[in-house]
Amino acid sequence: AAMTFKYAATGDGTARQEALEAFKAMVWLDDITPKPGFIARAIWSVKGDKGQRSTRGSGPLPAKWYPTADGLWFWKGDTSSDEVNAHMYAVSLFHDLAANGTEKERAAAHIARIASHIMDNGWVLRDMDGKPTRWGRWDPEYFVTDEGRVDRGLQALEILSFMKTAATVTGEKKFADAYRQLVEMGYPEYTVRQRNTPPPPENISHFEDELSLWSYWNL
């Protein structure tokens, strides 16, 4: 996103190339998994990376690492809403401000694949075990749980943004229809309160403000 903005502001070809390389890496996070639109958190090279793969996943959960068929890579699952938000923000910026030719088509396809996965799986990120990931949920069933009632302001903002972004960059009716469906389900009302009011000071996370910024930008 930073290099895309730099290129748009200055016309610096080096910045555009760096934005392109970052975009290719983000696309790879989708291509490496066997589920179109289910993006990996990270990729580990069996032969090239030193040290140790992370053992930590979401919260207290263990990390989920999956090997590729060729045995050369591991990719990390249990992808969260945060990663999706970042992909939608950065790739849509690249699409609008820095992409050329087939790059623009691939950026739109990347966004569409992620949005389709979420929409087709009942508004969740569905991991390799067939279950929603720990934090990849935007479904109405989650929003009525104790945890979901706290999360749904930001989560509703995100999913509305995802569908609007996919509809805009692809022109596909299914994403516009999905956005209208979310509106009819009352998702815009959730966005009015993105936090508990007033939140306990220890629960204020400015990272959530950053996530909100990305979603508002795309909307």
BALOBA-1460 file (C-alpha; in Angstrom, 3 decimals):
// residues 219
<rec num="1" residu="a" x="0.000" y="0.000" z="0.000"/>
<rec num="2" residu="a" x="2.811" y="2.403" z="0.896"/>
<rec num="3" residu="m" x="4.654" y="1.825" z="-2.376"/>
<rec num="4" residu="t" x="1.406" y="2.160" z="-4.323"/>
<rec num="5" residu="f" x="0.753" y="5.529" z="-2.702"/>
<rec num="6" residu="k" x="4.344" y="6.582" z="-3.350"/>
<rec num="7" residu="y" x="4.069" y="5.677" z="-7.028"/>
<rec num="8" residu="a" x="0.716" y="7.461" z="-7.372"/>
<rec num="9" residu="a" x="2.141" y="10.608" z="-5.774"/>
<rec num="10" residu="t" x="5.550" y="10.687" z="-7.465"/>
<rec num="11" residu="g" x="5.492" y="8.476" z="-10.543"/>
<rec num="12" residu="d" x="8.608" y="6.715" z="-9.211"/>
<rec num="13" residu="g" x="9.032" y="3.526" z="-11.235"/>
<rec num="14" residu="t" x="11.031" y="1.863" z="-8.468"/>
<rec num="15" residu="a" x="8.104" y="2.343" z="-6.085"/>
<rec num="16" residu="r" x="5.752" y="0.758" z="-8.630"/>
<rec num="17" residu="q" x="8.061" y="-2.243" z="-8.992"/>
<rec num="18" residu="e" x="8.180" y="-2.692" z="-5.221"/>
<rec num="19" residu="a" x="4.390" y="-2.470" z="-5.078"/>
<rec num="20" residu="l" x="4.203" y="-5.104" z="-7.832"/>
<rec num="21" residu="e" x="6.546" y="-7.481" z="-5.981"/>
<rec num="22" residu="a" x="4.504" y="-7.106" z="-2.785"/>
<rec num="23" residu="f" x="1.339" y="-7.783" z="-4.782"/>
<rec num="24" residu="k" x="2.850" y="-10.965" z="-6.248"/>
<rec num="25" residu="a" x="3.685" y="-12.150" z="-2.735"/>
<rec num="26" residu="m" x="0.108" y="-11.522" z="-1.573"/>
<rec num="27" residu="v" x="-1.289" y="-13.425" z="-4.560"/>
<rec num="28" residu="w" x="1.019" y="-16.332" z="-3.708"/>
<rec num="29" residu="l" x="-0.603" y="-16.545" z="-0.273"/>
<rec num="30" residu="d" x="-3.788" y="-17.505" z="-2.137"/>
<rec num="31" residu="d" x="-2.251" y="-19.661" z="-4.861"/>
<rec num="32" residu="i" x="-0.328" y="-21.873" z="-2.434"/>
<rec num="33" residu="t" x="-3.453" y="-23.158" z="-0.654"/>
<rec num="34" residu="p" x="-5.744" y="-25.775" z="-2.226"/>
<rec num="35" residu="k" x="-8.832" y="-23.658" z="-1.527"/>
<rec num="36" residu="p" x="-9.279" y="-20.704" z="-3.920"/>
<rec num="37" residu="g" x="-9.695" y="-17.525" z="-1.912"/>
<rec num="38" residu="f" x="-8.480" y="-19.042" z="1.354"/>
<rec num="39" residu="i" x="-5.261" y="-17.096" z="1.887"/>
<rec num="40" residu="a" x="-2.356" y="-18.371" z="3.973"/>
<rec num="41" residu="r" x="-1.064" y="-16.375" z="6.925"/>
<rec num="42" residu="a" x="2.537" y="-17.108" z="5.978"/>
<rec num="43" residu="i" x="4.764" y="-19.358" z="3.844"/>
<rec num="44" residu="w" x="7.825" y="-21.287" z="5.036"/>
<rec num="45" residu="s" x="10.552" y="-22.621" z="2.751"/>
<rec num="46" residu="v" x="11.678" y="-26.106" z="3.748"/>
<rec num="47" residu="k" x="15.128" y="-25.652" z="2.200"/>
<rec num="48" residu="g" x="15.655" y="-21.910" z="2.389"/>
<rec num="49" residu="d" x="14.301" y="-20.630" z="5.691"/>
<rec num="50" residu="k" x="16.437" y="-20.909" z="8.811"/>
<rec num="51" residu="g" x="15.331" y="-21.163" z="12.404"/>
<rec num="52" residu="q" x="12.022" y="-22.649" z="13.453"/>
<rec num="53" residu="r" x="8.481" y="-22.322" z="12.196"/>
<rec num="54" residu="s" x="6.160" y="-20.541" z="14.614"/>
<rec num="55" residu="t" x="4.310" y="-22.884" z="16.941"/>
<rec num="56" residu="r" x="1.780" y="-20.251" z="17.974"/>
<rec num="57" residu="g" x="-1.569" y="-19.751" z="16.319"/>
<rec num="58" residu="s" x="-4.539" y="-17.575" z="17.234"/>
<rec num="59" residu="g" x="-4.607" y="-16.793" z="20.941"/>
<rec num="60" residu="p" x="-3.630" y="-19.927" z="22.872"/>
<rec num="61" residu="l" x="-4.200" y="-22.255" z="19.895"/>
<rec num="62" residu="p" x="-1.310" y="-24.078" z="18.197"/>
<rec num="63" residu="a" x="-0.200" y="-22.997" z="14.742"/>
<rec num="64" residu="k" x="-1.671" y="-24.809" z="11.746"/>
<rec num="65" residu="w" x="1.011" y="-25.548" z="9.140"/>
<rec num="66" residu="y" x="0.204" y="-27.475" z="5.961"/>
<rec num="67" residu="p" x="2.797" y="-28.961" z="3.556"/>
<rec num="68" residu="t" x="2.572" y="-28.437" z="-0.194"/>
<rec num="69" residu="a" x="2.410" y="-31.488" z="-2.443"/>
<rec num="70" residu="d" x="5.952" y="-30.949" z="-3.737"/>
<rec num="71" residu="g" x="7.377" y="-30.926" z="-0.206"/>
<rec num="72" residu="l" x="9.135" y="-27.592" z="-0.718"/>
<rec num="73" residu="w" x="6.894" y="-25.348" z="1.364"/>
<rec num="74" residu="f" x="4.645" y="-25.140" z="4.383"/>
<rec num="75" residu="w" x="1.826" y="-22.617" z="4.563"/>
<rec num="76" residu="k" x="0.127" y="-21.394" z="7.716"/>
<rec num="77" residu="g" x="-3.659" y="-21.618" z="8.061"/>
<rec num="78" residu="d" x="-6.117" y="-20.375" z="10.675"/>
<rec num="79" residu="t" x="-6.212" y="-17.111" z="8.719"/>
<rec num="80" residu="s" x="-7.985" y="-14.218" z="10.439"/>
<rec num="81" residu="s" x="-10.170" y="-11.294" z="9.445"/>
<rec num="82" residu="d" x="-7.137" y="-9.029" z="9.879"/>
<rec num="83" residu="e" x="-5.319" y="-10.643" z="6.945"/>
<rec num="84" residu="v" x="-8.375" y="-10.448" z="4.705"/>
<rec num="85" residu="n" x="-8.806" y="-6.786" z="5.575"/>
<rec num="86" residu="a" x="-5.182" y="-6.095" z="4.631"/>
<rec num="87" residu="h" x="-5.469" y="-7.945" z="1.314"/>
<rec num="88" residu="m" x="-8.621" y="-6.089" z="0.358"/>
<rec num="89" residu="y" x="-7.099" y="-2.712" z="1.213"/>
<rec num="90" residu="a" x="-3.649" y="-3.135" z="-0.314"/>
<rec num="91" residu="v" x="-4.691" y="-5.038" z="-3.443"/>
<rec num="92" residu="s" x="-7.576" y="-2.695" z="-4.267"/>
<rec num="93" residu="l" x="-5.164" y="0.247" z="-3.955"/>
<rec num="94" residu="f" x="-2.698" y="-1.492" z="-6.254"/>
<rec num="95" residu="h" x="-5.536" y="-2.229" z="-8.698"/>
<rec num="96" residu="d" x="-6.663" y="1.387" z="-8.812"/>
<rec num="97" residu="l" x="-3.369" y="3.272" z="-8.668"/>
<rec num="98" residu="a" x="-0.425" y="1.156" z="-9.827"/>
<rec num="99" residu="a" x="-1.487" y="-1.927" z="-11.784"/>
<rec num="100" residu="n" x="-1.027" y="-2.157" z="-15.561"/>
<rec num="101" residu="g" x="-2.664" y="-4.467" z="-18.088"/>
<rec num="102" residu="t" x="-3.057" y="-8.026" z="-16.832"/>
<rec num="103" residu="e" x="-1.898" y="-6.934" z="-13.365"/>
<rec num="104" residu="k" x="-5.181" y="-5.092" z="-12.954"/>
<rec num="105" residu="e" x="-7.124" y="-8.187" z="-14.022"/>
<rec num="106" residu="r" x="-5.190" y="-10.388" z="-11.585"/>
<rec num="107" residu="a" x="-5.756" y="-7.917" z="-8.742"/>
<rec num="108" residu="a" x="-9.496" y="-7.950" z="-9.393"/>
<rec num="109" residu="a" x="-9.473" y="-11.745" z="-9.569"/>
<rec num="110" residu="h" x="-7.595" y="-11.970" z="-6.248"/>
<rec num="111" residu="i" x="-10.193" y="-9.823" z="-4.517"/>
<rec num="112" residu="a" x="-13.013" y="-11.797" z="-6.136"/>
<rec num="113" residu="r" x="-11.588" y="-15.146" z="-5.043"/>
<rec num="114" residu="i" x="-11.371" y="-14.075" z="-1.399"/>
<rec num="115" residu="a" x="-14.837" y="-12.501" z="-1.409"/>
<rec num="116" residu="s" x="-16.304" y="-15.585" z="-3.099"/>
<rec num="117" residu="h" x="-14.762" y="-17.934" z="-0.543"/>
<rec num="118" residu="i" x="-16.266" y="-15.967" z="2.336"/>
<rec num="119" residu="m" x="-19.662" y="-15.585" z="0.685"/>
<rec num="120" residu="d" x="-19.905" y="-19.210" z="-0.502"/>
<rec num="121" residu="n" x="-18.937" y="-20.546" z="2.937"/>
<rec num="122" residu="g" x="-21.649" y="-18.765" z="4.892"/>
<rec num="123" residu="w" x="-19.707" y="-15.566" z="5.682"/>
<rec num="124" residu="v" x="-16.716" y="-17.341" z="7.226"/>
<rec num="125" residu="l" x="-13.153" y="-18.331" z="6.338"/>
<rec num="126" residu="r" x="-13.312" y="-22.131" z="6.254"/>
<rec num="127" residu="d" x="-10.038" y="-23.845" z="7.137"/>
<rec num="128" residu="m" x="-8.812" y="-27.206" z="5.839"/>
<rec num="129" residu="d" x="-10.718" y="-29.044" z="8.589"/>
<rec num="130" residu="g" x="-13.962" y="-27.579" z="7.255"/>
<rec num="131" residu="k" x="-14.474" y="-25.384" z="10.305"/>
<rec num="132" residu="p" x="-14.369" y="-21.567" z="10.518"/>
<rec num="133" residu="t" x="-10.986" y="-20.180" z="11.517"/>
<rec num="134" residu="r" x="-10.679" y="-18.717" z="15.007"/>
<rec num="135" residu="w" x="-11.096" y="-15.101" z="13.903"/>
<rec num="136" residu="g" x="-12.436" y="-15.430" z="10.347"/>
<rec num="137" residu="r" x="-16.147" y="-15.007" z="11.074"/>
<rec num="138" residu="w" x="-18.671" y="-12.479" z="9.829"/>
<rec num="139" residu="d" x="-21.752" y="-14.715" z="10.070"/>
<rec num="140" residu="p" x="-25.006" y="-13.839" z="11.896"/>
<rec num="141" residu="e" x="-24.622" y="-16.870" z="14.167"/>
<rec num="142" residu="y" x="-21.344" y="-15.513" z="15.486"/>
<rec num="143" residu="f" x="-22.764" y="-12.038" z="16.020"/>
<rec num="144" residu="v" x="-25.271" y="-13.279" z="18.621"/>
<rec num="145" residu="t" x="-22.613" y="-14.935" z="20.787"/>
<rec num="146" residu="d" x="-21.042" y="-13.047" z="23.705"/>
<rec num="147" residu="e" x="-17.793" y="-12.654" z="21.797"/>
<rec num="148" residu="g" x="-19.528" y="-11.832" z="18.539"/>
<rec num="149" residu="r" x="-21.590" y="-9.051" z="20.068"/>
<rec num="150" residu="v" x="-18.337" y="-7.288" z="20.961"/>
<rec num="151" residu="d" x="-16.759" y="-7.927" z="17.551"/>
<rec num="152" residu="r" x="-19.678" y="-7.330" z="15.232"/>
<rec num="153" residu="g" x="-19.292" y="-3.562" z="14.827"/>
<rec num="154" residu="l" x="-15.898" y="-3.920" z="13.171"/>
<rec num="155" residu="q" x="-16.672" y="-7.275" z="11.571"/>
<rec num="156" residu="a" x="-19.838" y="-5.963" z="9.939"/>
<rec num="157" residu="l" x="-17.937" y="-2.954" z="8.624"/>
<rec num="158" residu="e" x="-15.315" y="-5.292" z="7.169"/>
<rec num="159" residu="i" x="-17.658" y="-7.667" z="5.371"/>
<rec num="160" residu="l" x="-19.690" y="-4.811" z="3.885"/>
<rec num="161" residu="s" x="-16.416" y="-3.337" z="2.662"/>
<rec num="162" residu="f" x="-15.253" y="-6.669" z="1.197"/>
<rec num="163" residu="m" x="-18.407" y="-7.174" z="-0.851"/>
<rec num="164" residu="k" x="-18.514" y="-3.547" z="-2.007"/>
<rec num="165" residu="t" x="-14.861" y="-3.735" z="-3.059"/>
<rec num="166" residu="a" x="-15.354" y="-6.975" z="-4.992"/>
<rec num="167" residu="a" x="-18.432" y="-5.565" z="-6.713"/>
<rec num="168" residu="t" x="-16.553" y="-2.407" z="-7.684"/>
<rec num="169" residu="v" x="-13.390" y="-3.959" z="-9.113"/>
<rec num="170" residu="t" x="-15.128" y="-6.842" z="-10.926"/>
<rec num="171" residu="g" x="-18.535" y="-5.453" z="-11.867"/>
<rec num="172" residu="e" x="-20.007" y="-8.863" z="-10.974"/>
<rec num="173" residu="k" x="-23.642" y="-8.804" z="-9.892"/>
<rec num="174" residu="k" x="-23.213" y="-11.543" z="-7.292"/>
<rec num="175" residu="f" x="-21.118" y="-9.280" z="-5.095"/>
<rec num="176" residu="a" x="-23.561" y="-6.387" z="-5.369"/>
<rec num="177" residu="d" x="-26.333" y="-8.833" z="-4.456"/>
<rec num="178" residu="a" x="-24.282" y="-10.059" z="-1.484"/>
<rec num="179" residu="y" x="-23.825" y="-6.491" z="-0.277"/>
<rec num="180" residu="r" x="-27.580" y="-5.875" z="-0.471"/>
<rec num="181" residu="q" x="-28.210" y="-9.123" z="1.393"/>
<rec num="182" residu="l" x="-25.965" y="-7.965" z="4.230"/>
<rec num="183" residu="v" x="-27.792" y="-4.637" z="4.326"/>
<rec num="184" residu="e" x="-31.127" y="-6.454" z="4.574"/>
<rec num="185" residu="m" x="-29.697" y="-8.571" z="7.405"/>
<rec num="186" residu="g" x="-29.052" y="-5.384" z="9.395"/>
<rec num="187" residu="y" x="-25.273" y="-5.250" z="9.146"/>
<rec num="188" residu="p" x="-25.057" y="-1.444" z="8.689"/>
<rec num="189" residu="e" x="-26.740" y="-0.964" z="12.069"/>
<rec num="190" residu="y" x="-23.942" y="-2.924" z="13.746"/>
<rec num="191" residu="t" x="-21.332" y="-0.529" z="12.384"/>
<rec num="192" residu="v" x="-22.754" y="2.394" z="14.344"/>
<rec num="193" residu="r" x="-21.115" y="0.975" z="17.460"/>
<rec num="194" residu="q" x="-17.730" y="-0.408" z="16.549"/>
<rec num="195" residu="r" x="-16.732" y="-0.614" z="20.195"/>
<rec num="196" residu="n" x="-18.394" y="-1.094" z="23.516"/>
<rec num="197" residu="t" x="-19.277" y="2.367" z="24.795"/>
<rec num="198" residu="p" x="-17.458" y="3.361" z="26.903"/>
<rec num="199" residu="p" x="-14.815" y="0.627" z="26.511"/>
<rec num="200" residu="p" x="-12.693" y="-0.380" z="29.487"/>
<rec num="201" residu="p" x="-9.286" y="1.302" z="29.004"/>
<rec num="202" residu="e" x="-7.495" y="-2.052" z="28.985"/>
<rec num="203" residu="n" x="-9.659" y="-3.191" z="26.038"/>
<rec num="204" residu="i" x="-8.819" y="-0.281" z="23.726"/>
<rec num="205" residu="s" x="-6.773" y="-1.535" z="20.792"/>
<rec num="206" residu="h" x="-5.660" y="1.066" z="18.279"/>
<rec num="207" residu="f" x="-4.908" y="-1.724" z="15.831"/>
<rec num="208" residu="e" x="-8.684" y="-2.020" z="15.476"/>
<rec num="209" residu="d" x="-8.760" y="1.644" z="14.458"/>
<rec num="210" residu="e" x="-6.300" y="0.761" z="11.698"/>
<rec num="211" residu="l" x="-8.522" y="-2.089" z="10.537"/>
<rec num="212" residu="s" x="-11.465" y="0.291" z="10.509"/>
<rec num="213" residu="l" x="-9.510" y="2.801" z="8.420"/>
<rec num="214" residu="w" x="-8.811" y="0.189" z="5.751"/>
<rec num="215" residu="s" x="-12.482" y="-0.784" z="5.594"/>
<rec num="216" residu="y" x="-13.729" y="2.807" z="5.496"/>
<rec num="217" residu="w" x="-11.277" y="3.617" z="2.692"/>
<rec num="218" residu="n" x="-12.631" y="0.817" z="0.526"/>
<rec num="219" residu="l" x="-16.252" y="1.652" z="1.261"/>
